[in-house]
Amino acid sequence: MDQANIMQQLYAVIGALNNITVSGKANLNNLIGSISVLETIVSTLHSAGPASHSGKD
């Protein structure tokens, strides 16, 4: 799996999480934390640029 595919899947998951309805402060905080972690991963991958490796996926 290449970086572009990973990024696409992460965006899909973030989009799905952004459409979840929650009730309760604890549940909201858990959702916010999950989205934040995924957004940090996306940002890190984006700033790293294209992945270069010699092996197969």
C-alpha positions in Angstrom: 0.0 0.0 0.0 1.5 3.3 -1.0 1.4 6.6 0.8 -1.3 8.1 -1.5 -3.6 5.2 -0.8 -3.0 5.4 3.0 -3.8 9.2 2.9 -7.0 8.5 0.9 -8.1 5.9 3.5 -7.2 8.2 6.4 -9.3 11.1 4.9 -12.2 8.7 4.4 -12.0 7.6 8.1 -11.8 11.2 9.3 -14.8 12.1 7.2 -16.8 9.2 8.6 -15.8 10.2 12.2 -16.9 13.8 11.5 -20.4 12.6 10.7 -20.9 10.5 13.9 -23.4 11.8 16.4 -22.4 11.3 20.0 -24.0 12.1 23.4 -22.1 12.9 26.5 -19.0 14.8 27.2 -16.8 11.7 27.6 -17.9 10.3 24.2 -17.3 13.7 22.6 -13.8 13.9 24.0 -13.0 10.4 22.8 -14.2 11.3 19.3 -12.3 14.5 19.3 -9.2 12.7 20.5 -9.5 10.1 17.8 -9.9 12.7 15.0 -7.0 14.7 16.4 -4.7 11.6 16.3 -5.7 10.8 12.7 -5.2 14.4 11.6 -1.7 14.4 13.2 -0.8 11.3 11.2 -2.1 12.8 8.0 -0.1 16.0 8.6 3.0 14.0 9.4 2.7 11.9 6.3 1.9 15.0 4.2 5.0 16.9 5.4 7.2 13.8 4.9 6.4 13.9 1.1 6.3 10.9 -1.1 7.6 7.7 0.5 10.6 6.2 -1.1 11.4 2.5 -0.6 12.9 -0.2 -2.7 10.6 -3.0 -1.4 7.2 -4.1 -2.5 4.0 -3.2 -0.6 
